[in-house]
Amino acid sequence: MAFTSNYVTCAGREIHYTEWGARNQGTVIAWHGLARTGRDMDELAEALSDRYRVICPDTIGRGYSQWSPDPGNEYQLSFYARLAADLFERLGIQRAHWVGTSMGGAIGTVCAGGLVQPQMQGRIQSLLLNDNAPRLAEAALARIRAYAGSPPAFDTMAQLEAFFRQVYKPYGWLGDAQWRRLAETSTRRLPDGRVTPHYDPAMVRQFTDHPDDYDLWEHYDRIGVPVLLLRGAESDLVLRDAAAEMLTRGPGAKGLARVVEIEGCGHAPALNVPEQLELVRAFIDASDGA
């Protein structure tokens, strides 16, 4: 099924998103990870678009969305949640299921908790966290800061694709065509003609200006909807003790949280193969019925 490419102003910033299954009533928000774009969600969006309207935003500073003129204040989860709340209003979304990879999962946690955007309370029907938890491993955060804050530049697309294949090897299996699409949808050309990943390097200021931004237990503990954590079995970001704690707190204490480990993946599963897509689909369908 085809998608459309769209732009909307949220919190005073131009945000790009793709939309799939526009005529369907139920909605899924599929939000990408830290240094990625909404096009990472193509396979998932296509798989869900027979029944759901699927919205895949580019976070501010990524992909085709506007770069922030105020990076110290806007590259943080509270502002991303404000963008999400405004996106719901602009697109007429009353309630939606949320699928978030890494940072996208953290944004969903903040929205579902309702602390910083009270109007989002009750509007997230279910929350699928793709290798994201309310507590993340510091060593892995340091690794991410190191590569995200200084994106390399290459003379050719082939060299950039090879870089992506190395950095995102923990995603698990991707076919050659998927790697090529990942490269082509994640690239911008510099004034000197070289190519580099398609995001604002200043977005890494989230970690220096807001060092506790990903400590999310107070948000998670307020959630009262079904939560599914898909943990990459080899993830260095979401450790097993954090996943176990999620089952005893917040939605976990209410019997609403579940953890599934994805073999052959680290941080984070690409959500692009039948087994992963079926897990997501079954969770959303069950939550939608509930």
SEGU-264981 format. One record per residue (C-alpha): residue in one letter; residue number from 1; x, y, z. Coordinates in pm, 1 decimal, m for minus. Each point is the difference from the previous one (the first is absolute). Layout:
<nodes>
resn; resi; east; north; up
A; NUM; X; Y; Z
...
</nodes>
This chain:
<nodes>
resn; resi; east; north; up
M; 1; 0.0; 0.0; 0.0
A; 2; 131.7; 344.8; m92.7
F; 3; 78.6; 271.2; 252.4
T; 4; m14.0; 378.1; m19.6
S; 5; 269.9; 245.9; 107.3
N; 6; m131.3; 291.1; 205.3
Y; 7; 102.6; 306.6; 200.4
V; 8; m175.5; 157.8; 298.8
T; 9; 91.8; 274.4; 247.7
C; 10; 17.8; m125.4; 359.6
A; 11; 112.3; 219.1; 291.5
G; 12; 111.1; 256.4; m257.8
R; 13; 228.6; m242.6; m186.2
E; 14; m50.8; m168.5; m336.6
I; 15; m24.6; m376.1; 43.6
H; 16; 9.4; m254.7; m280.6
Y; 17; m189.7; m327.4; 17.6
T; 18; m109.6; m280.8; m226.3
E; 19; m354.7; m130.0; 17.7
W; 20; m121.6; m347.5; m89.8
G; 21; m355.5; m137.2; m8.0
A; 22; m150.7; 348.4; 26.7
R; 23; m361.1; m120.7; m32.4
N; 24; 13.7; m236.4; 297.9
Q; 25; m152.6; 102.6; 332.8
G; 26; 250.8; m138.0; 252.0
T; 27; 335.1; 178.6; 19.3
V; 28; 355.9; m113.2; 73.4
I; 29; 283.5; 244.7; 66.3
A; 30; 332.5; m157.4; m99.8
W; 31; 289.6; 211.9; 130.6
H; 32; 364.0; m62.5; m91.5
G; 33; 321.4; m3.6; 203.9
L; 34; 254.4; 266.5; 91.8
A; 35; 196.3; 53.2; m321.7
R; 36; m250.2; m153.2; m238.9
T; 37; m304.0; 105.6; m204.9
G; 38; m360.8; m106.0; m33.5
R; 39; 81.9; m200.2; m312.9
D; 40; 143.9; m269.9; 228.6
M; 41; m363.1; m92.0; 63.4
D; 42; m91.6; m73.9; m363.4
E; 43; m34.3; m377.3; 37.8
L; 44; m197.4; 31.7; 321.3
A; 45; m225.6; 272.3; m137.9
E; 46; m71.8; m197.6; m315.1
A; 47; m79.0; m312.0; 204.3
L; 48; m248.6; 189.7; 219.0
S; 49; m151.9; 224.1; m266.9
D; 50; m271.0; m247.5; m103.0
R; 51; m178.5; 75.7; 329.2
Y; 52; 165.2; 304.3; 158.1
R; 53; 91.3; 353.7; m92.9
V; 54; 374.7; 8.3; 67.1
I; 55; 185.5; 328.3; 61.5
C; 56; 382.0; m7.6; m12.5
P; 57; 148.9; 337.0; 100.9
D; 58; 353.1; 129.8; m41.7
T; 59; 99.7; 147.4; 336.7
I; 60; 109.6; 363.3; m6.6
G; 61; 361.7; 8.6; m120.6
R; 62; m31.9; m327.4; m191.6
G; 63; m90.5; m90.4; m355.2
Y; 64; m212.5; 265.6; m167.4
S; 65; m120.6; 166.7; 319.0
Q; 66; 127.7; 345.0; 91.0
W; 67; 322.2; 29.5; 197.7
S; 68; m46.8; 173.7; 334.1
P; 69; 111.3; 362.8; 28.5
D; 70; 14.8; m57.2; 378.1
P; 71; 176.4; m336.0; 39.0
G; 72; 72.2; 32.2; 372.5
N; 73; m370.0; 22.2; 83.4
E; 74; m166.5; m194.6; m280.3
Y; 75; 214.1; m311.7; m37.8
Q; 76; m147.6; m172.1; 304.5
L; 77; m286.3; m237.9; 75.8
S; 78; m233.2; 261.5; 147.5
F; 79; 6.5; 200.9; m324.5
Y; 80; m32.6; m313.5; m211.5
A; 81; m310.2; m86.9; 205.1
R; 82; m133.4; 349.5; m66.4
L; 83; 50.6; m59.9; m372.2
A; 84; m184.3; m330.6; 29.5
A; 85; m293.0; 157.6; 186.7
D; 86; m28.8; 270.2; m263.4
L; 87; 24.9; m261.8; m274.9
F; 88; m303.0; m177.8; 149.6
E; 89; m194.0; 326.7; m9.2
R; 90; 107.2; 100.5; m349.9
L; 91; m84.9; m340.2; m147.3
G; 92; m324.5; m44.1; 192.2
I; 93; 121.7; m307.5; 189.7
Q; 94; m207.7; m71.6; 309.9
R; 95; 174.7; m321.9; 104.9
A; 96; 282.3; m204.8; m147.8
H; 97; 220.4; m299.3; 58.0
W; 98; 367.9; 92.8; 32.0
V; 99; 295.6; m195.8; m135.8
G; 100; 332.7; 160.3; 86.7
T; 101; 353.7; m110.4; m74.0
S; 102; 253.3; 113.3; 260.8
M; 103; m51.2; 378.5; 31.4
G; 104; m341.0; m40.1; m162.6
G; 105; m95.9; m233.1; 282.3
A; 106; 118.7; 252.5; 257.7
I; 107; m216.5; 269.9; m160.5
G; 108; m295.7; m238.3; 16.6
T; 109; 69.9; m70.8; 368.3
V; 110; 3.1; 371.6; 80.0
C; 111; m322.5; 55.3; m195.1
A; 112; m180.1; m297.7; 154.9
G; 113; 103.3; 104.0; 350.9
G; 114; m163.6; 339.8; m45.6
L; 115; 233.1; 190.8; 233.1
V; 116; 133.6; 254.8; m247.3
Q; 117; m294.9; m7.0; m242.5
P; 118; m309.3; m65.4; 213.2
Q; 119; m225.9; 16.5; m306.8
M; 120; 165.1; m322.8; m121.9
Q; 121; m122.7; m196.5; 303.0
G; 122; m225.8; m278.0; m126.3
R; 123; 71.0; 65.7; m367.3
I; 124; 265.2; m271.8; m34.8
Q; 125; m190.2; m329.7; m32.6
S; 126; 304.1; m223.9; 20.2
L; 127; 375.4; 49.4; 12.7
L; 128; 251.2; m221.1; m177.6
L; 129; 358.6; 76.0; 100.0
N; 130; 252.0; m125.7; m252.5
D; 131; 315.4; m42.3; 209.5
N; 132; m74.3; 287.5; 233.7
A; 133; m51.0; 0.7; 376.1
P; 134; m37.8; 256.5; 280.8
R; 135; 364.7; m65.5; 91.8
L; 136; 273.8; m34.8; m261.6
A; 137; 356.3; m129.8; 32.2
E; 138; 247.6; 285.9; 33.3
A; 139; 273.4; m174.8; m200.3
A; 140; m233.6; m35.3; m297.0
L; 141; m110.3; 362.8; 29.0
A; 142; 365.9; 102.4; m15.0
R; 143; 43.0; m208.0; m316.5
I; 144; m302.1; 166.0; m160.6
R; 145; 119.2; 347.6; 97.4
A; 146; 337.2; m71.2; m157.2
Y; 147; m128.3; m87.7; m345.9
A; 148; m310.4; 222.8; m7.3
G; 149; 174.2; 320.0; 100.8
S; 150; 262.5; m14.2; m274.2
P; 151; m160.0; m142.6; m313.6
P; 152; 261.2; m91.0; m259.9
A; 153; 0.2; 117.8; m360.0
F; 154; 86.0; m208.1; m306.1
D; 155; 78.9; 63.4; m362.9
T; 156; m244.9; m259.8; m129.0
M; 157; m336.1; m152.8; 87.9
A; 158; 160.0; m343.2; m9.1
Q; 159; 234.8; 100.9; 281.1
L; 160; m286.3; 144.1; 204.8
E; 161; m208.2; m313.8; m47.9
A; 162; 294.0; m210.6; 118.4
F; 163; 18.9; 219.7; 310.2
F; 164; m371.6; m47.4; 68.7
R; 165; 34.3; m376.6; m42.4
Q; 166; 269.2; m3.2; 266.4
V; 167; m161.9; 238.2; 250.4
Y; 168; m346.5; m154.9; m30.7
K; 169; 104.1; m363.2; m15.8
P; 170; m180.5; m59.2; 334.7
Y; 171; m329.6; 68.3; m182.4
G; 172; 11.2; m360.2; m116.9
W; 173; m69.2; m121.7; m352.5
L; 174; m58.1; 253.8; m274.9
G; 175; m0.5; m86.0; m367.7
D; 176; 219.8; 188.5; m247.9
A; 177; m297.2; 204.1; m121.1
Q; 178; m85.9; 93.2; 359.5
W; 179; 356.1; 110.3; 72.6
R; 180; m5.4; 209.2; m316.7
R; 181; m328.6; 164.8; 99.4
L; 182; 130.2; 63.4; 352.2
A; 183; 304.2; 172.3; m146.4
E; 184; m192.0; 204.0; m255.1
T; 185; m261.5; 117.7; 251.1
S; 186; 264.0; 87.9; 260.5
T; 187; 234.4; 214.1; m207.2
R; 188; 60.6; 367.8; m66.9
R; 189; 267.8; 152.2; m217.4
L; 190; 238.5; 255.7; 148.5
P; 191; 106.9; 321.3; m176.0
D; 192; 326.9; m165.6; m99.4
G; 193; m189.4; m282.6; m174.0
R; 194; 61.6; m271.8; 257.0
V; 195; m285.9; m195.9; 156.1
T; 196; m81.9; m32.2; 370.2
P; 197; m285.0; m133.1; 217.0
H; 198; m316.8; 209.6; m26.8
Y; 199; m28.9; 160.9; 343.5
D; 200; 109.9; 305.3; 193.8
P; 201; 316.8; m88.8; 197.1
A; 202; m116.0; 241.5; 271.0
M; 203; m275.6; m245.5; 96.7
V; 204; 264.3; m178.0; 209.3
R; 205; m22.7; 296.1; 240.0
Q; 206; m292.9; m185.3; 152.0
F; 207; 258.8; m206.4; 188.2
T; 208; 217.0; 288.9; 117.3
D; 209; m268.5; 260.1; 72.2
H; 210; m251.9; m248.9; 141.6
P; 211; 209.4; m287.3; 138.5
D; 212; m292.0; m163.5; 184.8
D; 213; m243.2; 22.0; m290.4
Y; 214; m27.2; m376.9; m37.8
D; 215; m63.1; m73.6; 367.7
L; 216; m371.4; m64.5; m50.6
W; 217; m128.6; m202.7; 293.4
E; 218; m226.8; 279.8; 124.0
H; 219; m167.0; 4.5; m342.7
Y; 220; m13.3; m377.5; m37.3
D; 221; m155.3; m46.0; 346.0
R; 222; m300.8; 210.7; m108.6
I; 223; m82.1; m210.1; m306.5
G; 224; m316.3; m207.3; 15.4
V; 225; m19.7; m146.6; m350.6
P; 226; 151.0; m316.8; m152.4
V; 227; 376.8; 17.3; m49.0
L; 228; 214.3; m237.6; m203.6
L; 229; 378.2; 20.3; 12.5
L; 230; 178.6; m158.1; m293.9
R; 231; 352.9; m39.2; 131.8
G; 232; 284.4; m85.0; m233.7
A; 233; 148.5; m312.1; 158.1
E; 234; 348.5; 146.5; m45.5
S; 235; m94.8; 358.2; 93.3
D; 236; 259.6; 195.9; 194.7
L; 237; m247.5; 285.7; 57.6
V; 238; m292.9; m177.1; 166.6
L; 239; 140.9; m240.8; 254.8
R; 240; m196.9; m295.6; 133.0
D; 241; m26.8; 142.6; 350.6
A; 242; m172.2; 312.6; m134.5
A; 243; m237.1; m215.9; m204.0
A; 244; m78.1; m209.6; 308.0
E; 245; m72.6; 311.1; 206.8
M; 246; m249.2; 114.5; m262.8
L; 247; m207.2; m308.8; 83.5
T; 248; m31.2; 102.1; 365.7
R; 249; m70.8; 373.8; m33.0
G; 250; m261.4; 219.2; m165.4
P; 251; m189.4; m199.2; m261.0
G; 252; 201.0; m307.0; 98.1
A; 253; m141.8; 6.7; 351.7
K; 254; m346.7; 3.5; m158.5
G; 255; 76.1; m300.8; m218.9
L; 256; 3.6; 217.2; m312.6
A; 257; 369.0; m29.3; m96.7
R; 258; 176.7; m275.7; m189.0
V; 259; 358.3; m51.7; m120.8
V; 260; 99.1; m195.4; m311.9
E; 261; 364.8; m49.6; m95.3
I; 262; 87.3; 14.0; m369.7
E; 263; 277.9; m243.7; m82.6
G; 264; 274.5; 104.7; m239.1
C; 265; m43.9; 370.7; 75.3
G; 266; 162.8; 256.9; 222.3
H; 267; m106.9; 363.3; 7.6
A; 268; m250.1; 9.7; m159.2
P; 269; m204.4; m255.1; m197.6
A; 270; m80.0; 142.1; m343.5
L; 271; m368.8; m102.6; 8.6
N; 272; 33.5; m118.2; m357.8
V; 273; m34.8; m380.1; 2.3
P; 274; m320.1; m207.2; 28.2
E; 275; 59.5; m125.0; 354.0
Q; 276; 48.1; 352.8; 138.3
L; 277; m285.1; 145.2; m203.9
E; 278; m235.2; m271.0; 123.4
L; 279; 92.9; 75.4; 362.7
V; 280; m78.3; 367.5; m49.1
R; 281; m322.2; m71.2; m187.6
A; 282; m128.5; m247.8; 257.7
F; 283; 72.4; 239.2; 288.1
I; 284; m173.3; 295.6; m165.7
D; 285; m299.0; m206.5; m113.1
A; 286; m46.9; m140.8; 350.0
S; 287; 31.2; 346.3; 157.0
D; 288; m235.8; 146.0; m260.0
G; 289; m260.6; m263.8; 80.6
A; 290; 36.2; 65.7; 371.9
</nodes>
